[in-house]
Amino acid sequence: MKFCKTYQQYMQGHGHNKLPSVGFKNLKKIIKSCRRASTQPTCPDHCPVCDGTFFPSLLNEMSDIVGCFNQRAQQLLELHLASGFRKYFLMLKGKLHKNHTALIEEGKDLVIYALINSIAIRKILKKYDKIHYSKQGQLFKSKVQTMHKEILQSPWLCELIALHINLRETKSKPREASALFDGCYLTFTDGKPSLTCELFDSVKIDIDLTCSICLTGYSV
């Protein structure tokens, strides 16, 4: 099954169809229109289609995905870690209507939402470079990372994954999504920590655990 179809089925099947996502169909149409508009074998520098449509559209989608994830992850962790007066205050506001197990499962869904969107972005950029015989997609990815718009750079993602690794012995009933965390393991390359996660279809993704601000590793 092609990843695009897998991605769409996952987003619809897990109730994420209302959340920001990567518009595969629209981005593919833009790439095709660029190929029709250009008579050259490769996309020229300062291509009006790519510079004015493809990359800005993808950047907006990435920003929406990261913003949505950060907001939901921050709220979830706030609810999970609340104690004392803060917990009582959230109960009065009606934010603690979910039990502990439901919060854990929602956290797992959020992590997979982040990882599958990261893979989707990587796939569409790889397709762009393949069609255009260029490295513009990789250059765009590097530029986005310097802008801190890459979802794998989110500290909230590291916090959520750390939470589930620490709570691996929870008594909550396992779901198919929980298999994600069975394939998570910590590695060190040149002293830098990273977390490798295996998603469905044997897709692997590496998450750099080095804080981009203080340049030290997160505790997992």
Backbone as numpy.savetxt, mean C-alpha at the origin, in Angstrom:
# Nx Ny Nz CAx CAy CAz Cx Cy Cz
-4.29 -16.08 -13.47 -5.13 -14.89 -13.47 -4.25 -13.64 -13.47
-4.55 -12.71 -14.35 -3.77 -11.48 -14.40 -3.99 -10.67 -13.12
-2.94 -9.95 -12.74 -3.00 -9.23 -11.47 -4.12 -8.19 -11.47
-4.33 -7.54 -12.61 -5.37 -6.51 -12.68 -6.73 -7.07 -12.26
-7.05 -8.28 -12.73 -8.32 -8.91 -12.38 -8.32 -9.32 -10.91
-7.19 -9.87 -10.45 -7.06 -10.25 -9.04 -7.25 -9.05 -8.14
-6.65 -7.94 -8.54 -6.73 -6.70 -7.76 -8.17 -6.21 -7.66
-8.87 -6.19 -8.79 -10.25 -5.71 -8.80 -11.16 -6.61 -7.99
-10.94 -7.92 -8.08 -11.76 -8.86 -7.31 -11.53 -8.69 -5.81
-10.26 -8.47 -5.44 -9.96 -8.29 -4.02 -10.60 -7.01 -3.49
-10.45 -5.91 -4.22 -10.99 -4.64 -3.77 -12.51 -4.70 -3.62
-13.18 -5.40 -4.52 -14.64 -5.52 -4.45 -15.06 -6.53 -3.41
-14.32 -7.64 -3.32 -14.71 -8.71 -2.41 -14.47 -8.43 -0.95
-13.59 -7.48 -0.63 -13.27 -7.17 0.75 -13.83 -5.83 1.20
-14.79 -5.32 0.44 -15.45 -4.08 0.84 -14.61 -2.85 0.67
-13.56 -2.92 -0.17 -12.67 -1.77 -0.38 -13.04 -0.99 -1.63
-14.17 -1.34 -2.26 -14.53 -0.69 -3.52 -14.84 0.79 -3.34
-15.09 1.21 -2.09 -15.37 2.63 -1.84 -14.11 3.39 -1.41
-13.01 2.66 -1.24 -11.75 3.29 -0.85 -10.95 3.68 -2.09
-10.03 4.64 -1.97 -9.19 5.02 -3.10 -8.41 3.82 -3.64
-8.25 3.75 -4.94 -7.56 2.61 -5.55 -6.84 3.05 -6.81
-6.09 2.12 -7.39 -5.37 2.39 -8.64 -6.32 2.14 -9.81
-6.50 3.15 -10.66 -7.40 3.02 -11.81 -6.71 2.36 -12.98
-6.60 1.03 -12.94 -5.89 0.30 -13.98 -6.42 0.60 -15.38
-7.74 0.52 -15.54 -8.33 0.69 -16.87 -8.03 2.07 -17.43
-8.19 3.10 -16.62 -7.95 4.46 -17.09 -6.48 4.68 -17.43
-5.58 4.17 -16.57 -4.15 4.34 -16.82 -3.69 3.59 -18.07
-4.28 2.41 -18.30 -3.94 1.66 -19.52 -4.41 2.40 -20.76
-5.57 3.04 -20.67 -6.07 3.82 -21.80 -5.14 4.98 -22.11
-4.62 5.61 -21.07 -3.69 6.74 -21.26 -2.43 6.26 -21.97
-1.92 5.08 -21.53 -0.71 4.53 -22.15 -0.95 4.24 -23.62
-2.13 3.66 -23.93 -2.44 3.34 -25.32 -2.59 4.60 -26.16
-3.20 5.62 -25.59 -3.37 6.87 -26.33 -2.03 7.52 -26.60
-1.08 7.33 -25.67 0.26 7.87 -25.87 0.95 7.15 -27.02
0.76 5.84 -27.11 1.37 5.06 -28.19 0.79 5.46 -29.54
-0.50 5.77 -29.56 -1.12 6.18 -30.83 -0.67 7.58 -31.22
-0.45 8.43 -30.22 -0.10 9.82 -30.51 1.36 9.97 -30.94
2.20 9.03 -30.52 3.62 9.14 -30.83 4.00 8.22 -31.97
4.77 8.73 -32.91 5.24 7.94 -34.04 6.63 7.37 -33.77
7.20 7.69 -32.62 8.53 7.23 -32.27 8.44 5.91 -31.50
9.48 5.06 -31.61 9.45 3.76 -30.91 9.47 3.89 -29.40
10.02 5.00 -28.91 10.03 5.24 -27.46 9.37 6.57 -27.16
8.89 6.69 -25.93 8.22 7.93 -25.53 9.27 9.04 -25.41
9.08 10.17 -26.10 10.06 11.25 -26.06 10.06 11.96 -24.71
11.14 12.66 -24.42 11.19 13.46 -23.20 10.11 14.54 -23.28
9.52 14.86 -22.13 8.47 15.89 -22.07 7.28 15.54 -22.95
6.91 14.24 -22.93 5.74 13.79 -23.68 4.50 14.45 -23.10
3.68 15.15 -23.90 2.51 15.85 -23.37 1.47 14.91 -22.76
1.37 13.67 -23.30 0.39 12.71 -22.77 0.85 12.19 -21.41
2.11 11.73 -21.34 2.62 11.14 -20.10 2.83 12.20 -19.01
3.48 13.30 -19.40 3.76 14.35 -18.42 2.48 15.03 -17.94
1.52 15.15 -18.84 0.32 15.90 -18.49 -0.84 15.08 -18.00
-0.79 13.74 -18.20 -1.95 12.90 -17.85 -1.59 11.70 -17.01
-0.72 10.82 -17.54 -0.46 9.54 -16.87 0.13 9.72 -15.48
1.29 10.36 -15.39 1.96 10.49 -14.11 1.18 11.35 -13.11
0.58 12.48 -13.53 -0.23 13.25 -12.58 -1.42 12.45 -12.06
-2.06 11.66 -12.94 -3.21 10.85 -12.52 -2.79 9.81 -11.50
-1.67 9.14 -11.77 -1.18 8.12 -10.86 -0.74 8.73 -9.54
-0.12 9.90 -9.58 0.32 10.57 -8.36 -0.87 10.95 -7.49
-1.94 11.42 -8.10 -3.16 11.76 -7.35 -3.75 10.52 -6.69
-3.77 9.41 -7.41 -4.31 8.18 -6.85 -3.44 7.68 -5.69
-2.12 7.77 -5.86 -1.22 7.36 -4.79 -1.40 8.22 -3.56
-1.56 9.52 -3.75 -1.77 10.44 -2.63 -3.06 10.11 -1.89
-4.12 9.81 -2.64 -5.41 9.46 -2.03 -5.31 8.16 -1.25
-4.61 7.18 -1.81 -4.46 5.88 -1.15 -3.68 6.02 0.15
-2.56 6.74 0.10 -1.73 6.93 1.29 -2.48 7.73 2.35
-3.17 8.79 1.93 -3.92 9.61 2.87 -5.02 8.83 3.56
-5.77 8.04 2.79 -6.84 7.22 3.34 -6.29 6.17 4.30
-5.22 5.50 3.89 -4.63 4.46 4.74 -4.12 5.04 6.05
-3.36 6.13 5.97 -2.80 6.73 7.18 -3.88 7.15 8.16
-4.94 7.74 7.64 -6.03 8.19 8.51 -6.71 7.01 9.21
-7.04 5.96 8.45 -7.72 4.80 9.02 -6.81 4.02 9.96
-5.54 3.90 9.59 -4.60 3.17 10.45 -4.37 3.90 11.76
-4.24 5.22 11.70 -4.04 6.02 12.90 -5.24 5.90 13.83
-6.44 5.97 13.27 -7.66 5.84 14.08 -7.75 4.46 14.71
-7.40 3.42 13.94 -7.48 2.06 14.44 -6.51 1.82 15.59
-5.28 2.30 15.41 -4.28 2.13 16.47 -4.64 2.94 17.71
-5.25 4.09 17.49 -5.68 4.91 18.61 -6.74 4.18 19.43
-7.67 3.52 18.75 -8.71 2.76 19.44 -8.12 1.56 20.17
-7.20 0.87 19.51 -6.63 -0.34 20.09 -5.78 -0.03 21.33
-5.04 1.05 21.28 -4.12 1.37 22.36 -4.72 2.25 23.44
-5.97 2.65 23.25 -6.61 3.55 24.22 -6.74 2.88 25.58
-6.53 3.65 26.62 -6.67 3.14 27.99 -7.06 4.29 28.92
-7.54 3.92 30.08 -7.88 4.92 31.08 -8.93 5.91 30.61
-8.72 7.19 30.88 -9.69 8.23 30.55 -9.90 8.32 29.04
-8.82 8.14 28.27 -8.94 8.21 26.82 -9.89 7.15 26.29
-9.80 5.94 26.81 -10.68 4.86 26.39 -12.13 5.18 26.76
-12.33 5.71 27.95 -13.68 6.08 28.39 -14.24 7.18 27.51
-13.41 8.15 27.14 -13.82 9.25 26.28 -14.26 8.74 24.91
-13.49 7.80 24.34 -13.83 7.24 23.03 -15.11 6.41 23.10
-15.34 5.77 24.23 -16.57 5.00 24.41 -17.77 5.93 24.40
-17.64 7.08 25.05 -18.73 8.05 25.07 -19.01 8.60 23.67
-17.97 8.73 22.86 -18.13 9.25 21.50 -18.61 8.17 20.54
-18.72 6.94 21.03 -19.22 5.85 20.21 -18.21 5.26 19.26
-16.90 5.52 19.50 -15.88 5.00 18.61 -15.38 3.62 19.00
-15.72 3.19 20.20 -15.26 1.88 20.64 -16.39 0.85 20.59
-17.16 0.88 19.50 -18.26 -0.06 19.37 -17.79 -1.43 18.89
-16.53 -1.54 18.42 -16.00 -2.81 17.94 -15.23 -3.51 19.05
-15.31 -4.85 19.04 -14.56 -5.60 20.03 -13.11 -5.78 19.59
-12.33 -6.38 20.47 -10.89 -6.53 20.21 -10.62 -7.31 18.92
-11.34 -8.43 18.73 -11.12 -9.27 17.55 -11.43 -8.52 16.27
-12.51 -7.73 16.28 -12.89 -6.97 15.09 -11.82 -5.94 14.73
-11.23 -5.32 15.74 -10.17 -4.34 15.50 -8.94 -5.00 14.87
-8.60 -6.20 15.36 -7.45 -6.93 14.83 -7.68 -7.29 13.36
-8.88 -7.78 13.05 -9.19 -8.17 11.67 -9.20 -6.96 10.74
-9.71 -5.83 11.24 -9.71 -4.61 10.43 -8.28 -4.16 10.16
-7.41 -4.34 11.13 -6.01 -4.00 10.95 -5.36 -4.85 9.87
-5.67 -6.14 9.86 -5.14 -7.04 8.84 -5.61 -6.61 7.45
-6.88 -6.29 7.35 -7.43 -5.85 6.06 -6.74 -4.58 5.58
-6.45 -3.68 6.51 -5.78 -2.43 6.14 -4.36 -2.68 5.64
-3.65 -3.60 6.28 -2.29 -3.92 5.85 -2.31 -4.50 4.44
-3.22 -5.43 4.18 -3.30 -6.03 2.86 -3.72 -4.98 1.83
-4.61 -4.07 2.23 -5.00 -2.97 1.34 -3.78 -2.16 0.93
-2.89 -1.90 1.87 -1.69 -1.12 1.57 -0.75 -1.91 0.66
-0.53 -3.18 0.98 0.41 -3.98 0.21 -0.07 -4.23 -1.22
-1.36 -4.53 -1.38 -1.86 -4.85 -2.72 -1.87 -3.60 -3.60
-2.07 -2.43 -2.99 -2.01 -1.19 -3.77 -0.57 -0.86 -4.15
0.36 -1.19 -3.26 1.76 -0.98 -3.58 2.17 -1.84 -4.77
1.70 -3.09 -4.78 2.00 -3.99 -5.90 1.34 -3.49 -7.17
0.11 -2.98 -7.05 -0.60 -2.46 -8.22 0.16 -1.31 -8.86
0.69 -0.41 -8.04 1.46 0.73 -8.54 2.74 0.25 -9.21
3.39 -0.72 -8.59 4.61 -1.27 -9.16 4.34 -1.93 -10.51
3.20 -2.63 -10.63 2.83 -3.31 -11.87 2.56 -2.32 -13.00
1.81 -1.26 -12.71 1.45 -0.32 -13.78 2.67 0.46 -14.24
3.61 0.77 -13.34 4.84 1.45 -13.73 5.74 0.53 -14.55
5.76 -0.74 -14.19 6.54 -1.71 -14.94 5.97 -1.86 -16.35
4.65 -1.86 -16.45 4.01 -1.95 -17.75 4.32 -0.71 -18.58
4.32 0.44 -17.94 4.64 1.68 -18.64 6.04 1.61 -19.25
7.02 1.18 -18.45 8.40 1.09 -18.93 8.55 0.05 -20.04
7.81 -1.05 -19.92 7.89 -2.11 -20.93 7.35 -1.64 -22.27
6.25 -0.94 -22.25 5.63 -0.46 -23.49 6.45 0.65 -24.13
7.01 1.52 -23.30 7.74 2.68 -23.81 9.25 2.45 -23.97
9.71 1.24 -23.60 11.15 0.95 -23.65 11.93 2.04 -22.92
11.48 2.37 -21.73 12.09 3.47 -20.99 12.25 3.10 -19.52
12.82 4.02 -18.76 12.96 3.88 -17.32 12.24 5.01 -16.60
11.33 5.67 -17.32 10.60 6.79 -16.74 9.73 6.35 -15.56
9.19 5.13 -15.64 8.37 4.62 -14.55 9.16 4.47 -13.27
10.38 3.94 -13.38 11.23 3.77 -12.22 11.70 5.11 -11.68
11.97 6.04 -12.59 12.38 7.38 -12.16 11.23 8.08 -11.42
10.01 7.85 -11.90 8.84 8.42 -11.23 8.69 7.82 -9.84
8.91 6.51 -9.72 8.80 5.85 -8.43 9.82 6.41 -7.44
11.04 6.65 -7.92 12.08 7.23 -7.07 11.71 8.64 -6.64
11.12 9.40 -7.56 10.70 10.76 -7.25 9.60 10.77 -6.19
8.67 9.82 -6.33 7.57 9.72 -5.37 8.09 9.37 -3.98
9.11 8.53 -3.93 9.68 8.15 -2.64 10.32 9.34 -1.94
10.95 10.22 -2.72 11.55 11.42 -2.12 10.46 12.37 -1.63
9.26 12.26 -2.22 8.12 13.09 -1.80 7.36 12.45 -0.64
7.78 11.23 -0.25 7.11 10.47 0.82 5.65 10.19 0.49
5.39 9.87 -0.79 4.05 9.51 -1.24 3.90 8.01 -1.46
4.97 7.25 -1.17 4.96 5.81 -1.36 4.37 5.16 -0.11
3.37 4.31 -0.29 2.63 3.79 0.86 3.51 2.90 1.75
4.52 2.25 1.18 5.40 1.42 1.99 6.26 2.24 2.93
6.32 3.55 2.72 7.07 4.44 3.61 6.26 4.89 4.82
4.97 4.56 4.83 4.11 5.02 5.91 4.50 4.38 7.24
4.79 5.18 8.26 5.10 4.62 9.58 3.92 3.87 10.18
2.71 4.22 9.75 1.51 3.55 10.26 1.44 2.11 9.75
1.98 1.86 8.56 2.02 0.50 8.03 2.93 -0.36 8.90
4.09 0.17 9.24 5.02 -0.56 10.12 4.40 -0.83 11.48
3.67 0.16 12.00 3.04 0.01 13.31 1.97 -1.08 13.28
1.18 -1.13 12.21 0.13 -2.14 12.10 0.72 -3.54 11.98
1.74 -3.68 11.13 2.36 -4.99 10.96 3.01 -5.44 12.27
3.68 -4.53 12.96 4.30 -4.86 14.24 3.24 -5.31 15.24
2.10 -4.64 15.24 1.01 -4.99 16.15 0.57 -6.43 15.93
0.41 -6.82 14.65 -0.08 -8.16 14.36 0.97 -9.24 14.56
2.22 -8.89 14.37 3.28 -9.86 14.67 3.32 -10.12 16.18
3.18 -9.07 16.96 3.21 -9.20 18.42 1.97 -9.91 18.96
0.86 -9.83 18.22 -0.38 -10.45 18.66 -0.69 -11.71 17.86
0.34 -12.35 17.34 0.16 -13.53 16.48 -0.52 -14.67 17.23
-0.35 -14.68 18.54 -0.93 -15.76 19.33 -2.36 -15.46 19.77
-2.99 -14.46 19.14 -4.36 -14.12 19.52 -5.30 -15.30 19.30
-6.34 -15.35 20.07 -7.29 -16.46 19.97 -8.36 -16.22 18.92
-8.30 -15.13 18.20 -9.31 -14.86 17.17 -9.23 -15.90 16.09
-10.36 -16.25 15.51 -10.42 -17.26 14.48 -9.70 -16.77 13.22
-8.83 -17.59 12.65 -8.07 -17.17 11.47 -8.96 -17.03 10.26
-8.64 -16.06 9.42 -9.33 -15.86 8.16 -8.32 -16.05 7.05
-8.79 -16.12 5.83 -7.90 -16.30 4.69 -6.88 -15.17 4.63
-7.30 -13.94 4.98 -6.40 -12.79 4.92 -5.25 -12.92 5.91
-5.47 -13.66 7.01 -4.43 -13.75 8.02 -3.23 -14.54 7.54
-3.36 -15.27 6.43 -2.25 -16.03 5.89 -1.10 -15.13 5.49
-1.41 -13.86 5.27 -0.38 -12.89 4.89 0.73 -12.86 5.93
0.37 -12.90 7.18 1.35 -12.73 8.24 2.14 -14.00 8.52
1.71 -15.15 7.96 2.49 -16.36 8.10 3.77 -16.27 7.28
3.77 -15.44 6.25 4.93 -15.31 5.37 5.74 -14.07 5.62
5.58 -13.45 6.78 6.33 -12.24 7.12 7.58 -12.61 7.91
8.70 -12.10 7.47 9.91 -12.35 8.24 10.86 -11.16 8.13
11.63 -10.98 9.19 12.53 -9.83 9.30 13.90 -10.19 8.74
14.48 -9.29 7.94 15.80 -9.50 7.37 16.66 -8.26 7.57
17.97 -8.45 7.51 18.90 -7.34 7.64 19.86 -7.35 6.44
19.97 -6.22 5.76 20.90 -6.07 4.64 21.81 -4.88 4.92
23.09 -5.17 5.07 24.06 -4.12 5.41 23.66 -3.38 6.69
23.10 -4.13 7.64 22.70 -3.55 8.91 21.36 -2.85 8.90
20.70 -2.80 7.73 19.41 -2.12 7.63 18.27 -3.14 7.69
17.30 -2.92 8.58 16.20 -3.88 8.72 15.13 -3.71 7.65
14.56 -4.83 7.23 13.44 -4.79 6.29 12.52 -5.96 6.59
11.28 -5.83 6.21 10.28 -6.86 6.45 9.79 -7.38 5.11
9.94 -8.68 4.89 9.50 -9.30 3.64 8.17 -10.00 3.89
7.18 -9.66 3.08 5.84 -10.25 3.21 5.47 -10.97 1.93
4.90 -12.15 2.09 4.41 -12.92 0.96 2.91 -12.75 0.86
2.46 -12.26 -0.30 1.04 -12.09 -0.53 0.55 -13.27 -1.35
-0.69 -13.24 -1.80 -1.21 -14.34 -2.60 -0.44 -14.45 -3.92
-0.55 -15.63 -4.56 0.12 -15.92 -5.82 1.64 -15.79 -5.70
2.15 -16.04 -4.47 3.60 -16.03 -4.22 4.26 -14.69 -4.54
3.50 -13.61 -4.45 4.06 -12.28 -4.67 4.73 -11.82 -3.38
5.98 -11.38 -3.48 6.72 -10.91 -2.32 6.91 -9.40 -2.40
6.91 -8.78 -1.25 7.14 -7.34 -1.20 8.00 -7.02 0.02
8.98 -6.16 -0.16 9.89 -5.79 0.92 9.57 -4.41 1.45
9.54 -4.29 2.76 9.24 -3.02 3.42 10.45 -2.57 4.20
10.99 -1.43 3.84 12.16 -0.88 4.53 11.72 -0.36 5.90
12.34 -0.86 6.96 11.97 -0.47 8.32 12.82 0.67 8.86
13.60 1.30 7.99 14.41 2.44 8.41 13.58 3.71 8.35
13.47 4.42 9.46 12.71 5.66 9.50 13.37 6.68 8.57
12.59 7.27 7.67 13.13 8.22 6.71 13.51 9.56 7.35
13.07 9.76 8.61 13.36 11.02 9.28 14.59 10.90 10.18
14.55 9.91 11.08 15.67 9.77 12.02 16.70 8.74 11.56
16.39 8.00 10.44 17.30 7.04 9.85 17.68 5.91 10.79
16.75 5.55 11.67 16.94 4.39 12.54 15.83 3.41 12.30
16.02 2.15 12.67 15.04 1.11 12.40 13.86 1.18 13.34
12.67 0.79 12.80 11.49 0.66 13.64 11.62 -0.62 14.47
10.99 -0.64 15.62 11.00 -1.83 16.45 9.82 -2.71 16.08
10.10 -3.96 15.73 9.04 -4.89 15.35 9.06 -6.08 16.29
